[in-house]
Amino acid sequence: MAEAAAAPSALERTTMRRVSWRIMPFMMICYLFAILDRGNVGMASLQMVHDLGMSKAVFGFGASLFFFSYFLMEVPSNLALQRFGARRWIARIMITWGIISAGMAFVQGQNSFYVMRFLLGAAEAGFFPGVLLYLTYWLPANYRGRLIALFGISIPAASFIGSPLGGLLLDLDGLLGLRGWQWLFIVEGVPTVLLGLVCLAILTDRPEEARWLRDDERSWLCNELNRERAGRPSAAAKTGWGSFLQLLRNPVVWAMALACSGASAAGSVLGVWQPQFLKSFGLTNLETGLINSIPYGVACVLMVLWGRHSDKTGERRWHTALTLLLIAFGFLGVFVIHSLMGTVILLSLVLVGAYAFKGPFWALSSGWLGAGSVAAGLAMINAVSNLIGGGLMVNIYGSVLDATGNYGLALLPIAIVTTIGAGLVLVISRPRSADTAILAATKEA
């Protein structure tokens, strides 16, 4: 009996090691460029805002348009991925967003800036939830927290790498008659197109098609995933999440989206505005880029450890809520700490919270959604959180900063949203409270 029990364990280890190494490094590189291309506007703003004669409110609105088009296209994109397959659809997303990102180098004023940011959001829409959906095709539930956190490390890693890189690219100012911010968009956009083409060779849509797995490994993985899916229809029936319309009417889904909005707001607002915030301490472009990378480097390490601990303990509720409270604490600290070193520490706390949130939260969310609704559900939660966290909060930050000149006041709305989000997570993830809310939504449906 001991030998029989040991064999599946050894097979599981070798299978998941092979799957992880095949999928995760490439997906992480792709996502790293997604975040570079989405957030490089923050470093570009150090020159771009002056060149194009934009106010902070105008720049904030233009930057936020990315999130509005992202919201509109996210659910359709994830449904298209289900229909056409992850390999082709993720490649399509990357190629189109890479072309548009490089094209940002040629904006001439606020109107063309608005148009290009809107198109960039539409092109990239669906990538993150699409990859989350793709990972549910390959990863049993007990692996998702740590590997989603590992995938999510690309977000802070992109800023950790991109901030000093952006500072160096801005120093190419004048080369071939282009401004430094133009070189930044071109150099960071072109590789994404090439990676999109590589997707077609690297990715496999489903485990059943994975010729790079041995027969026994493929059989174990397919059986394990099928066993998990077989246990999900009853949950889907219980919650009434069998269709997208039911998702729209389910208050638990909206609560999950609002909770996610706080973390999204923290990452999006700092991605766009943090370089200008830090430069207000009198730093050069290169110094700004180097110091801007520090909080992201700290977040890279701690988010993986947090996701690993969540998987090891099997606990998702507090692992999610505490990260949101950490964001609120960091932003509120801006009111009392005004030194550069203290500010960097506070920003590090915020970004640790924003990115450590992802592993336990998405593992929690994907486990709640029924098999028939996971594609639309993940996309909907991510789309709404990006609309509120990115589209709305990036605008609010710019407008408050323009009106008051106070960074603390501009960050206060995010602290409020994250505190509310932490409370929602604690309420809806209590077994009794979650059942009550879900059953109420089912009756309404």
Phi, psi and omega in degrees: 000322180295321180293319180296324180285330183287327184299311177299325180296316178294320179296319179299316181298313182292322180295311183290330175295317180292318178297315183298315181289332179286318189263312195293313182300318181292317179296325179294319178296317178299315182290327177302316179288331175299315181287324174302312184288332178283319190259355182295346177298334178295312177290321179299330183298338181298335174246322191297317183301317180291315183299321184266001176064041183259143171281169178297323179293319179295315178298317179298318179296315179298316179298324184285341181299333173309316186284333178290313178291327176301316179299315183295326189258354189293309180296312176304323180295317180292325176292325176294324178298320177299322184282316188263348181097144184296321185302308182286322186285320177295322175299317179299316180302312186293319182296315182291319181288328177296319179296315182291322179298315177296326179293343176301339181296343189248016175293148186247342183188191186294325182293314178292329175297315178302312184297314184290322177293323177295316180294324179297318178296318179296322181290319184277344184308134176095350183294306183297307178294333176296318177292321176302315177298315180301319180293330176292338176287339189242336188248122169301157189302323185285000175253351193287321183302309184289323184281328173294320176297320178296317176298317181292345178297340179298334182292300177294329179297323179298318179285328176298318178278318189289330183294306176293326177298317178299320178299320178292319181292326176298333179282356173280009184311125178098344180297125182055026177080009181256149175284160182301320180295332177290318176298324180302312181295319183292310185295327182269346181270322185298317180301332181295322177298317180294320178296325177300321178292323179294330178308320184297334180266330188272315190280147172239133188296314186222155178303327180300336183261003188278094178288344181277358170262147172292161182301317181290326178292316179296319180295316180299313184295315180298317180295320180294315180292321177294323178297317179295317181295327181295333179274358186264335181303322180296322177294321180295320180293323182296319184273344184072030182261031184284350181214164181295323179297323176293325176299318180297331182267001186265113183296335179294321178296318179294324177295320177297319179295319180293320177299318179292333182298324181297312178295320178298318180298316181299312180293318184290314182296315179291326178299323182275319191253342186302319179302318179292323177301311182290323180294339178295348176276007177089022182276157171282172178301314181294317178298320177300315180298318182292314181290326178300333183282340187299308180301327180289325177296318177298316181296325179305316184285310190288330180293326178291317178297321180292316178296322178295319179293322178298318177294318184296320181271342184073013183261126181246326190299302182285331176297331177277311185296320183295328179294323178293321178294327177295321176300311181300316179300316181297317180290322179293333179294339179298334180291334186245344180245126187234000179280159179297313181297316179297321179296319179297320178297315180296317178296326177296318178299316181299314184286329172301313178298315184297323185262329173294335177303325194295313183302300180295324182294312183288330173294319177297314184293313182294332176287332180282328186283140176290160183302323182282346185243002186294322181296307181292323183294312179298318180295319182295314179300314181293321181294313181295319181294325177289325179295313180286309186289321180266300185299310184283310187290326176298321177294313181299316180302311181297319181292316179294320179294319176299319185283325188245335186070012184251114181294325180297314179296324180294332182270345185303317180302326180290321177300322179293315181297318181293324177295315176298318180299320178298318178297319179297317179300315181294326181284309186286341180267000170287131184310313184290314182295319180296316180298318181298313181295319182292317180294323177298319179294323180295319178297319179296322180292000000 
